[in-house]
Amino acid sequence: MKNVYLIGGTMGIGKTSVCQLLKTKLQNSIFLDGDWCWDMHPFQVTEETKEMVIDNICYQLNNFIRCSAYDNVILGWVMHKQTIIDEILSRVNTTNCDVKALIETNLEIPNSNTEMLVKFIDKLHQQTAKNSIEWDSNGGALCFLQEKYTTLGLITEEDDVAVYHPDHLNQDLKWVLTDDIFACRSVVKDKQLVIIPFNTEKIEKINYDFIFVWSTGDKTASGGTRYHWEKAFYTADDRYGELQAHAEALYNAIQAQDCDAKVPPVAKSIISDYLK
């Protein structure tokens, strides 16, 4: 597996120095300075030249990644917006790469909770699409529901329907799972990040509750495993629906991953190398 390093930040912050240092420290490495891809006179920033520089950068990165001589590919450029990074990664084949983004500005944790959560969901989406994190189906609407959710009192079975009991929404409404629950172990140590999709007959829009679930190893009075849970965040907390839209895209990616054939990482690397 190759490593792709994206080094970004404001002008004069030291990106080039960091990239040159990485190039000398890492074996079989190559460095691309994004500014080389539009080193023109006079310097012009237009929609056409912005598209051109992105195209040049992606073309060169793909060539570096395809070349067997390099194990570490380094890009240094301003990349002051997440959309720029997303655009580059969408055009570069990083299937067998570990992408490391080291950005100095504009990717710091924002002041707005909603903006922070959007960034969090989008990162999960990107990692899921690349299969760098995996989600396990815990059942619910389609598959057999894991017992821990009934033990926690979050879900009950009523007339073959999985009824969800969110403590933050109107308890007079009957909230039901619209699909299976999925859990990921890669976000935080010793806890699962769980996504619960649900709605009610009176509100067709699907809500997504994100919670953490874990076990401390102790037993219940009946001898079963004792589980605990706490809120991560709820899309219903965002009155403008931005979280819901991003969570829906993430959930669709999770479903696509769940339906995909399962291939162990070593076998995947061998097959991918053979196909080159």
N, C-alpha and C positions, 0 to 999 in steps of 0.2 A: 504494500500500500504506500502510495506517495503522500507527501505532506505539501499542502498549499498554504502559504502564509500571506495574509492580507494585512499590510502595515499601513495605517492611515492616520491622518491628523492634519492640523493646520500647517500652513506654510512656515518653514523655519523651525518646526518643533523637533526635527532630528530624524525624520523618517528614513532619509537616504543613509545616514550613518548607521542606523539600526539594521537596515537591510544589508548594507555592506558587511557589517559585523556578523550577521546571520550567515551570509554567504561564505565567509571564511571559517565559521565554526561548524557548519553543517556539511556532511559529506555529500558529494555529488549534487551540488546545489547550483541554481541559476537565478539571477535577479533581473526583473523587469521594472524599470522606472516608468510609471505611467506617463510622465511628462515627455518622455522621448517619443511617445506615440502621437504627439501633436506639437512638436518643436518647430514652430513656423515663424515667419517674419513677414508682415507684422502679425502679432499674436491676435487671433480673433476668436471670440466665444459666441457662437451662433448655434441655433438648433442643429444645423448641418454639421458643424465641426464637433459639437458635443456627441452627436451620434457616431461620427467618424472615429473619435478617440476611443469610445467604448468598443466599437467594432474592431479597431486595431489591437486593443488590449486583449480582448477575448480571443482573437485569432492567434495572437502570439502565445497566450497562456495555454490554449489547446495544443499548440505545437510542442510546447515545453512538456506538457503532461504526457503527450503521446511518445515522446522521445525516451527510449530506454536508458539513456545515459544519465538521466536526472532522477533523483529520489526526492529532492526538495525544491519546490518552485516558490519564489518570493516575488510578490508584487508590492511596490511602494507607490502610493498615490494619495491625493488629498482625501477622497472618499468620505466627504463630510456629511453625507446623508445615507441613511439606511437603504433608500431606494436605489442608490448607485451600486451598493454592494449586492443587493438583490438582483439588479439587472445583470451585473457581471456574472454572478453565480448561475443565473438562468441560462446563460449562453455558453458556459464552460462545462465540459464533461468531467465532473468530479466524482463519478460513480465509485471509483476505487481510490479515493483520496480522503485524507483527513484534513478538513479545512479549519484553519485557525485564524480568526480575525482579531487583530490587535489594533484597536482604534482609539485615538486620543480624545476626540471630541464628538459631540452630537449623538454618541451611542451611550452616554452616561444615563443612569437611571433618571427618568424625567420626574418633574414635580407632580404632574397629574397622575393619579392612580390609574385612570382609564388608559392613558397613553402607555404607562408602564405595563399594564396587563395585556394590551394589544401587542406590544413588543414580545412579551413572554409567550403568548399564544402563537404568534408568527414564528418564533424561534422553534417552538415545539413542532409546528407544521413543517418547517424546513427540515428538521432532523428526522421527522417521521417519513417524509417523502424520500429522503436519502437512505432510509433504513438504518440510520445511526443510533436511533433509539427504537425500542420495540414496545408494543402494547399488547396486553393479554385480555381476551374477552372474559368477563366475569359473569356473562349471561344476563338474563333479565326478560326482555320481550321475545327474543327468538330462541336463545339457548337456555339451558338450565341455570338458574340463578344460584350463585355461590351463597352458602348459608350465612356468611358473616354479615350480609346486609339485613337479613331478617333478625339476626342476633342483635345487631345495633339498633333495631327498631326503625330503620330507614325505609324499609319496604315490607309490605304484607301482600299475601296472595289472596285475591278476592274474585271468585268466579273465573278462575284461570287467567286473571289479569294481574300484572305486577303493579301495585299501587304504591306510589312514592309519597312520603310524608315530609315535605320540606317545611322546616319550622319558621321559615322567613316569608312564606306566602300564605294566602288566604286558606285557612283550614276548612272552610265550608265547601271548597271546591275539591273535586276528586282528581288528583294529579296522577297520571299513569306514565310508565316508561314507554317511550316511542321506539326504542331500539335497545340493544344490549349496552351494558356498562363496560367500559374499558379502563384498565389500570396500567400504569407505567412505573417501573422500579428505578428508572435512570435519573430521576430529577433530584431526589433528596435521599440521603442515606437512611436505611431502616424504615422508610415509609413508602407507600404507594400513592402516586397522584392519580386520582380517580375522576373520570368524567361521566356524569349521569345525564342522559337526554330524556326530557319529559315534557308533557304538556297536559292540557285538559280539553274536554269537548268544547268549552266556551272560549278557549284561547288556542287557536290552531298553531300559533308560532311556537317552535320548540325552544325551550330554555335548556341551558347547560349549567349544572352545578359542578364545580371543581372542589373536591375535598381531599384531604390526606387521611389515609387509613393505615393503621399499624397494629401490631400485636407485641405485647411486652413479654409474652411467653407464659403468663400466668393462666390459670384455668378458671372456668365458671363453676358454679355449684354442681352442675350436671356433668362436669368433666370435659367440656368443650373448650376450645381456644377462646380467650377473651380478647376482643378487638376494641380499638378506640378510633375515634375520628374527630377531625376538626375542619373548620371551613378554610378553604384556600380563597376562593372567590366565586361569586354567582353572576352569570350574565344578566340576570334580572335586576341586578343592582345598578346597571347602566341604563338610564331611562331613554337614551337616544339610540340604543340598539347596535352600537358599534361592536361591543364585545360579542354579541350574539352572532353577528355576521362572520367574525373571525373564528369563533368557536365552531361554527357550522363547517367552515372550510377545513379546520383541523380534524373534526370528526369524520368528514368524508375521506380525508387522507388516511385516517386510522382504519376505516373500513376497507379501503383499497389495500392497505398493508395486510390486513387480516385475511383477505381473500387471495392474496398472492401466494405462490408456491413458496414453501419454506426451504431455504438452502443455507447450510452452515457457512459461516464466514470464510473458512479455509477453502471449502469447495467452490464458493462463489468467486474467490480470488483466482483459483486455478482456471475455472471456466471462462471468466472474463479475460484473462491473459491469453487463453487459447483463441478467443474470438477476435483478438486484435489483428 
